[in-house]
Amino acid sequence: SLDTQSLARAAKDGDLVTVLAISPKFENAVTLRGNVAQALRYPYREGMKIRDLIPDKEALITRDYYLRKNLTVQLETRERSRRDSADTQRGSANGVPQREAVTEARLLDDIRNLAEEINWDYAVIERLNETDLSTTLIPFNLGKAVLENDPAQNLVLKPGDVVTVFSKRDVGAPVGRRSVVVHLDGEFNHSGVYQAKPGETLRQLIARAGGLTPQAYVFGTELTRESTKKQQEERLARALDQVERELQQASVRRAQSALTPEDAAALKSEQEAQRGLVARMRALKPTGRIVLELPEQARLADLPDISLEDGDRVLVPSTPSMVSVFGSVYNESSFVYRPAKSVDDYLAQAGGPRREADERSTFVIRADGSVVSRRQSGIFFGSLGSLSPMPGDAIVVPEDFERTTWVRTLKDWSQIFYQFGLGAAAIQVLK
């Protein structure tokens, strides 16, 4: 040992002195870590419990929360100083310093950064079994232990225990207790970013936000969702992979039957057109829109009581004044909406279908995100040509791919637009 007597001992030539490292084991301590104000080891005392380690909820506010909050203000101050300096050098517009707008996206980022919410439903004690050196995890309800002082959850601690507190990002909380932040854009009396209450539905949130303006076009309401967008992207990718495989197989079969140089050249041109179409399809980005199945003269009460998810965006536009015609027509354009006009009337205004048009596959992308096609028409749906479009509807006349290229697998465009949530912006792939 390195006591005074041992250190005074005379050393001799050839002696070997070995100094052993101090064991990192803490004999009489309990560790608190995770989403807490101060991750530390605390002295253990007999009978110590969770509430002794975490006496109140303030002990769970992390330093990062305050640092991020302060940083937000510092960055705002620095940015304002930089802009003021630049304005001084070049002269402010009309003598008024220009200020960068705080957008909803920026506000949402601030909320996300500042709200590292505690998972009150789950925390865990990590305990070493001295008998066989195995580790035991002992879960407990943090909220009941700290907020409600529930004796059943205020567990007794032992020396060496490690208590871990999680945030909702670390361990997902049940759906009903997750933080749900929703964008409300457009014709709301109070547009903005709202945190939905547990179990609150779309209609209830809109009512709490003050309802809609008189100009609101409820039939055109767009509800977009990240989880839906991911599903649409995955389905579209799988469908296009299958299309490519089928095209390759068909190309091989047709190449084997090509007898003349002209046939081979035509096949090569057709393959290039097919690859170009698939490439344009892969460049498309699904919107994540959920079709709400609204009546044409929809009101706020007609919105479904759909549950909300974090990141949902709800856009209620003002009533548009146009109906658009796209695709294989002589004059792609938007035309003034008239209640008495039909699909055939708008097609006539667009000059009618071109020679290479596939009139049988004509479809209408409704303002509510649904799709009505001529292939659906018949005794159940009536004639598509006699349908009266609503404001914001888009009439699409695809090209006849049986004449110009071979892509039968992409024939039913109405289903492609509907199932993958592509929206009217994707119509350019038909050109």
C-alpha positions as CSV (number, residue, x, y, z in Angstrom):
1,S,0.0,0.0,0.0
2,L,1.1,3.6,-0.6
3,D,1.1,4.6,3.1
4,T,3.9,6.6,4.7
5,Q,5.8,3.5,6.0
6,S,5.7,1.8,2.6
7,L,6.8,4.9,0.7
8,A,9.8,5.2,3.2
9,R,11.0,1.7,2.3
10,A,14.4,1.8,0.5
11,A,14.3,0.5,-3.1
12,K,16.9,-1.9,-4.4
13,D,18.4,-2.4,-7.8
14,G,16.0,-4.7,-9.8
15,D,12.9,-4.0,-7.8
16,L,9.7,-3.8,-9.8
17,V,7.1,-1.3,-8.6
18,T,3.5,-1.8,-9.8
19,V,0.8,0.9,-9.3
20,L,-2.7,-0.4,-9.8
21,A,-5.5,1.7,-11.2
22,I,-8.3,2.8,-8.9
23,S,-11.5,0.9,-9.5
24,P,-14.1,3.1,-11.3
25,K,-16.8,1.5,-9.2
26,F,-18.8,3.8,-7.0
27,E,-19.6,1.9,-3.9
28,N,-22.3,4.1,-2.4
29,A,-23.9,6.2,-5.2
30,V,-27.0,6.3,-7.4
31,T,-26.8,7.7,-11.0
32,L,-29.4,9.9,-12.7
33,R,-29.1,10.4,-16.4
34,G,-31.0,11.1,-19.6
35,N,-33.5,13.9,-20.1
36,V,-32.7,15.6,-16.7
37,A,-31.5,19.0,-15.5
38,Q,-28.2,17.6,-14.3
39,A,-26.9,14.1,-15.0
40,L,-24.9,13.2,-11.9
41,R,-24.1,10.6,-9.3
42,Y,-25.7,11.3,-6.0
43,P,-24.7,9.9,-2.6
44,Y,-26.9,6.9,-1.6
45,R,-28.6,6.7,1.7
46,E,-30.6,3.8,3.2
47,G,-34.2,3.8,2.1
48,M,-33.6,6.2,-0.8
49,K,-36.5,6.4,-3.3
50,I,-37.2,7.9,-6.7
51,R,-38.7,11.1,-5.2
52,D,-35.5,11.6,-3.2
53,L,-33.5,11.5,-6.5
54,I,-36.1,13.6,-8.5
55,P,-37.8,15.8,-5.9
56,D,-39.8,17.8,-8.4
57,K,-40.5,18.3,-12.1
58,E,-38.0,21.2,-12.4
59,A,-35.2,18.6,-11.9
60,L,-36.2,17.3,-15.4
61,I,-35.8,20.6,-17.4
62,T,-32.6,20.1,-19.3
63,R,-29.8,22.6,-19.7
64,D,-30.1,22.2,-23.5
65,Y,-33.6,23.6,-23.3
66,Y,-32.4,26.9,-21.9
67,L,-29.4,26.9,-24.2
68,R,-31.5,26.4,-27.3
69,K,-34.0,29.0,-26.0
70,N,-31.2,31.5,-25.4
71,L,-29.6,30.7,-28.8
72,T,-32.9,31.4,-30.6
73,V,-32.9,34.9,-29.1
74,Q,-29.2,35.4,-29.8
75,L,-29.5,34.4,-33.4
76,E,-32.5,36.7,-33.8
77,T,-30.5,39.6,-32.3
78,R,-27.5,38.9,-34.4
79,E,-29.5,38.6,-37.6
80,R,-31.4,41.9,-36.8
81,S,-28.0,43.6,-36.2
82,R,-26.6,42.3,-39.4
83,R,-29.7,43.5,-41.4
84,D,-29.7,46.9,-39.7
85,S,-26.0,47.3,-40.6
86,A,-26.6,46.3,-44.2
87,D,-29.6,48.7,-44.3
88,T,-27.5,51.5,-43.0
89,Q,-24.9,51.0,-45.7
90,R,-27.3,50.8,-48.6
91,G,-30.2,52.8,-47.2
92,S,-33.4,51.3,-46.0
93,A,-36.4,51.1,-48.3
94,N,-38.5,54.2,-47.6
95,G,-36.4,54.8,-44.5
96,V,-37.9,51.7,-42.8
97,P,-35.5,48.9,-41.8
98,Q,-36.4,45.6,-43.5
99,R,-37.2,42.7,-41.1
100,E,-37.2,39.0,-42.0
101,A,-40.6,37.4,-41.6
102,V,-41.0,34.7,-39.0
103,T,-42.5,32.0,-41.2
104,E,-44.6,29.1,-40.0
105,A,-41.8,26.7,-40.9
106,R,-39.4,28.6,-38.8
107,L,-41.9,28.7,-35.9
108,L,-42.4,25.0,-36.2
109,D,-38.6,24.5,-36.1
110,D,-38.4,26.6,-32.9
111,I,-41.2,24.5,-31.3
112,R,-39.5,21.3,-32.3
113,N,-36.1,22.5,-30.9
114,L,-37.5,23.8,-27.6
115,A,-40.0,21.1,-26.9
116,E,-38.0,18.1,-25.9
117,E,-41.0,16.7,-24.0
118,I,-40.5,14.3,-21.2
119,N,-41.9,10.8,-21.5
120,W,-43.9,10.7,-18.3
121,D,-45.1,7.1,-18.9
122,Y,-41.8,5.4,-18.9
123,A,-38.5,5.6,-17.1
124,V,-36.2,2.8,-16.0
125,I,-33.9,1.7,-13.2
126,E,-30.8,-0.3,-14.3
127,R,-29.7,-2.6,-11.5
128,L,-26.7,-4.9,-11.3
129,N,-27.4,-8.3,-9.7
130,E,-24.3,-9.0,-7.5
131,T,-25.0,-12.7,-7.4
132,D,-24.6,-13.5,-11.1
133,L,-23.6,-10.0,-12.4
134,S,-26.7,-9.8,-14.7
135,T,-28.4,-6.5,-15.3
136,T,-32.1,-6.0,-14.5
137,L,-34.2,-3.3,-16.0
138,I,-37.0,-2.1,-13.7
139,P,-39.5,0.2,-15.5
140,F,-41.7,2.7,-13.6
141,N,-44.2,5.4,-14.4
142,L,-42.3,8.7,-14.0
143,G,-45.4,10.9,-14.0
144,K,-47.1,8.9,-11.2
145,A,-43.9,8.9,-9.2
146,V,-43.0,12.6,-9.5
147,L,-46.2,14.4,-10.3
148,E,-48.7,12.3,-8.3
149,N,-46.4,10.9,-5.6
150,D,-47.8,7.4,-6.2
151,P,-46.2,5.1,-3.6
152,A,-46.4,2.1,-6.0
153,Q,-44.2,4.0,-8.5
154,N,-41.9,5.7,-6.0
155,L,-39.6,2.7,-6.0
156,V,-36.8,2.1,-3.4
157,L,-33.3,2.5,-4.8
158,K,-30.2,0.5,-4.1
159,P,-26.5,1.4,-4.3
160,G,-25.2,1.4,-7.9
161,D,-28.6,1.9,-9.5
162,V,-28.8,3.9,-12.7
163,V,-32.0,5.8,-13.3
164,T,-32.7,6.9,-16.9
165,V,-35.3,9.5,-17.9
166,F,-36.4,9.5,-21.5
167,S,-37.9,12.1,-23.8
168,K,-40.7,11.3,-26.2
169,R,-38.2,11.3,-29.0
170,D,-36.1,8.7,-27.2
171,V,-39.0,6.3,-26.5
172,G,-42.3,6.9,-28.4
173,A,-45.2,7.7,-26.2
174,P,-48.7,6.3,-26.9
175,V,-50.5,8.0,-29.8
176,G,-53.0,9.6,-27.4
177,R,-50.2,11.4,-25.5
178,R,-47.9,12.4,-28.2
179,S,-47.3,16.1,-29.1
180,V,-49.3,16.9,-32.3
181,V,-48.4,20.2,-34.0
182,V,-50.6,21.1,-37.0
183,H,-50.4,23.8,-39.7
184,L,-53.6,25.6,-40.6
185,D,-53.2,27.6,-43.8
186,G,-55.5,29.6,-46.0
187,E,-59.0,30.7,-45.3
188,F,-59.1,30.2,-41.5
189,N,-60.1,33.1,-39.3
190,H,-56.9,32.5,-37.3
191,S,-54.4,30.7,-39.5
192,G,-51.2,29.4,-37.8
193,V,-49.4,26.6,-36.1
194,Y,-51.5,24.8,-33.4
195,Q,-50.8,22.1,-30.9
196,A,-53.7,19.7,-31.0
197,K,-55.2,18.5,-27.8
198,P,-55.2,14.8,-27.0
199,G,-57.9,13.1,-29.2
200,E,-58.8,16.3,-30.9
201,T,-60.1,15.8,-34.5
202,L,-59.7,17.9,-37.6
203,R,-63.1,19.5,-37.3
204,Q,-62.7,20.2,-33.6
205,L,-59.3,21.9,-34.2
206,I,-60.6,24.1,-36.9
207,A,-63.5,25.2,-34.7
208,R,-61.1,26.0,-31.8
209,A,-59.0,28.0,-34.3
210,G,-62.0,30.3,-34.9
211,G,-63.6,28.5,-37.9
212,L,-63.4,29.5,-41.6
213,T,-63.8,32.7,-43.5
214,P,-66.8,33.3,-45.8
215,Q,-64.4,32.9,-48.8
216,A,-63.4,29.3,-47.7
217,Y,-63.7,26.7,-50.4
218,V,-64.3,23.6,-48.2
219,F,-64.6,21.2,-51.1
220,G,-60.9,22.0,-52.0
221,T,-59.6,21.4,-48.5
222,E,-56.2,19.7,-48.6
223,L,-55.0,17.6,-45.7
224,T,-51.4,16.4,-46.3
225,R,-49.6,14.0,-43.9
226,E,-46.0,12.9,-43.8
227,S,-46.8,9.2,-43.0
228,T,-49.2,9.1,-46.0
229,K,-46.6,10.7,-48.2
230,K,-44.0,8.0,-47.3
231,Q,-46.5,5.2,-48.0
232,Q,-47.3,6.8,-51.4
233,E,-43.6,7.1,-52.2
234,E,-43.0,3.5,-51.4
235,R,-46.0,2.3,-53.4
236,L,-45.0,4.4,-56.4
237,A,-41.4,3.1,-56.3
238,R,-42.6,-0.5,-56.1
239,A,-45.0,0.0,-59.0
240,L,-42.4,1.6,-61.2
241,D,-39.9,-1.2,-60.4
242,Q,-42.5,-3.7,-61.6
243,V,-43.2,-1.5,-64.7
244,E,-39.5,-1.5,-65.6
245,R,-39.2,-5.3,-65.2
246,E,-42.2,-5.8,-67.5
247,L,-40.9,-3.4,-70.0
248,Q,-37.5,-5.2,-70.1
249,Q,-39.2,-8.6,-70.5
250,A,-41.4,-7.2,-73.3
251,S,-38.4,-5.6,-75.0
252,V,-36.5,-8.9,-75.0
253,R,-39.5,-10.7,-76.6
254,R,-40.0,-8.1,-79.3
255,A,-36.3,-7.9,-80.0
256,Q,-36.3,-11.6,-80.8
257,S,-39.1,-11.1,-83.3
258,A,-37.6,-8.1,-85.0
259,L,-36.8,-9.2,-88.6
260,T,-35.7,-6.0,-90.3
261,P,-33.4,-3.1,-89.5
262,E,-36.5,-0.9,-89.6
263,D,-38.2,-3.1,-86.9
264,A,-35.0,-2.8,-84.7
265,A,-34.9,1.0,-85.1
266,A,-38.6,1.3,-84.2
267,L,-38.1,-0.9,-81.2
268,K,-35.1,1.2,-80.0
269,S,-37.1,4.4,-80.3
270,E,-40.0,2.8,-78.4
271,Q,-37.7,1.7,-75.6
272,E,-36.2,5.1,-75.3
273,A,-39.7,6.6,-75.0
274,Q,-40.6,4.1,-72.4
275,R,-37.5,4.7,-70.3
276,G,-38.1,8.5,-70.6
277,L,-41.6,8.1,-69.3
278,V,-40.5,5.9,-66.3
279,A,-37.8,8.4,-65.5
280,R,-40.3,11.3,-65.5
281,M,-42.5,9.2,-63.2
282,R,-39.7,8.6,-60.8
283,A,-39.1,12.3,-60.6
284,L,-42.6,12.8,-59.3
285,K,-43.1,13.5,-55.6
286,P,-46.3,12.3,-54.0
287,T,-48.1,15.0,-52.0
288,G,-49.3,12.9,-49.0
289,R,-52.8,14.3,-49.5
290,I,-55.7,12.4,-47.9
291,V,-58.9,12.5,-49.9
292,L,-61.6,13.7,-47.4
293,E,-64.6,12.5,-49.6
294,L,-66.5,15.8,-49.3
295,P,-69.8,16.8,-51.0
296,E,-69.4,19.4,-53.7
297,Q,-71.2,22.1,-51.6
298,A,-69.2,21.1,-48.5
299,R,-69.3,23.1,-45.3
300,L,-67.3,22.9,-42.1
301,A,-69.7,20.4,-40.6
302,D,-69.0,18.1,-43.6
303,L,-65.3,17.7,-42.7
304,P,-64.7,14.2,-41.3
305,D,-63.8,13.7,-37.6
306,I,-60.4,12.3,-38.7
307,S,-57.7,12.1,-36.0
308,L,-54.6,14.3,-36.4
309,E,-51.0,13.4,-36.6
310,D,-47.9,15.5,-35.8
311,G,-46.8,17.5,-38.9
312,D,-50.3,17.5,-40.6
313,R,-50.9,20.5,-42.8
314,V,-54.4,21.7,-43.6
315,L,-55.0,24.1,-46.4
316,V,-58.4,25.6,-47.1
317,P,-58.2,27.7,-50.3
318,S,-60.4,30.5,-51.4
319,T,-62.9,29.6,-54.1
320,P,-61.1,29.4,-57.4
321,S,-62.6,30.8,-60.6
322,M,-61.1,28.4,-63.1
323,V,-61.4,24.9,-64.5
324,S,-58.2,23.6,-66.2
325,V,-57.8,21.3,-69.2
326,F,-54.5,19.4,-69.7
327,G,-53.1,16.7,-71.8
328,S,-53.6,15.8,-75.5
329,V,-55.8,18.8,-76.5
330,Y,-55.2,21.6,-78.9
331,N,-55.2,24.4,-76.3
332,E,-54.1,23.5,-72.8
333,S,-55.4,26.3,-70.6
334,S,-57.6,27.3,-67.7
335,F,-61.1,28.5,-68.4
336,V,-63.6,30.6,-66.4
337,Y,-65.8,28.4,-64.2
338,R,-69.5,28.4,-65.1
339,P,-71.9,26.2,-63.1
340,A,-73.8,25.2,-66.2
341,K,-70.8,24.0,-68.2
342,S,-69.9,20.3,-68.5
343,V,-66.6,18.4,-69.2
344,D,-67.5,18.3,-72.9
345,D,-68.0,22.1,-72.9
346,Y,-64.5,22.7,-71.4
347,L,-63.0,20.2,-73.8
348,A,-64.6,22.1,-76.7
349,Q,-63.1,25.4,-75.4
350,A,-59.7,23.7,-75.4
351,G,-60.1,22.8,-79.1
352,G,-61.1,19.2,-78.4
353,P,-58.9,16.1,-78.2
354,R,-55.9,15.9,-80.5
355,R,-55.6,13.0,-83.0
356,E,-53.3,11.0,-80.7
357,A,-55.5,11.5,-77.7
358,D,-56.9,8.5,-75.8
359,E,-60.4,9.9,-75.2
360,R,-61.5,6.7,-73.4
361,S,-59.1,7.4,-70.7
362,T,-60.1,11.0,-70.0
363,F,-60.3,11.7,-66.3
364,V,-61.0,14.6,-64.0
365,I,-58.9,15.4,-60.9
366,R,-61.4,17.0,-58.5
367,A,-60.5,19.9,-56.3
368,D,-61.0,17.5,-53.3
369,G,-58.2,15.2,-54.5
370,S,-60.5,12.5,-55.9
371,V,-60.4,11.3,-59.5
372,V,-63.3,10.5,-61.8
373,S,-62.5,8.8,-65.1
374,R,-64.4,7.9,-68.3
375,R,-63.6,4.3,-67.5
376,Q,-65.7,4.6,-64.4
377,S,-68.6,6.1,-66.4
378,G,-71.6,4.0,-67.2
379,I,-74.8,2.9,-65.6
380,F,-73.3,3.7,-62.2
381,F,-71.6,7.0,-62.7
382,G,-73.3,8.4,-65.8
383,S,-71.4,10.0,-68.7
384,L,-68.2,11.8,-67.8
385,G,-68.8,14.3,-70.6
386,S,-72.0,15.5,-68.9
387,L,-70.3,15.9,-65.5
388,S,-70.3,19.5,-64.3
389,P,-66.8,20.2,-62.9
390,M,-66.3,22.2,-59.7
391,P,-64.0,25.2,-59.4
392,G,-60.4,24.1,-59.2
393,D,-61.1,20.8,-61.1
394,A,-58.6,19.7,-63.8
395,I,-59.7,17.7,-66.9
396,V,-57.0,15.5,-68.3
397,V,-56.9,13.8,-71.7
398,P,-54.0,11.3,-71.9
399,E,-52.1,10.4,-75.0
400,D,-53.0,7.1,-76.6
401,F,-49.9,5.0,-75.7
402,E,-51.2,2.1,-77.8
403,R,-50.4,4.2,-80.8
404,T,-47.2,6.0,-79.7
405,T,-45.6,3.6,-77.3
406,W,-46.2,0.3,-75.6
407,V,-46.7,1.2,-72.0
408,R,-49.9,-0.7,-71.2
409,T,-49.0,-1.1,-67.6
410,L,-49.2,2.7,-67.1
411,K,-52.5,2.9,-69.0
412,D,-55.0,3.8,-66.3
413,W,-53.7,7.2,-65.4
414,S,-56.6,8.0,-63.2
415,Q,-55.6,5.2,-60.8
416,I,-52.0,6.4,-60.9
417,F,-52.9,9.9,-59.9
418,Y,-55.4,8.8,-57.2
419,Q,-53.4,5.9,-55.5
420,F,-50.1,7.7,-55.4
421,G,-51.4,11.2,-54.5
422,L,-49.5,12.9,-57.3
423,G,-51.8,15.9,-57.8
424,A,-52.4,18.0,-60.8
425,A,-48.7,19.1,-60.9
426,A,-47.8,15.6,-62.2
427,I,-49.8,16.1,-65.4
428,Q,-46.7,17.1,-67.3
429,V,-45.6,13.4,-67.4
430,L,-48.4,12.9,-70.0
431,K,-46.7,15.1,-72.5
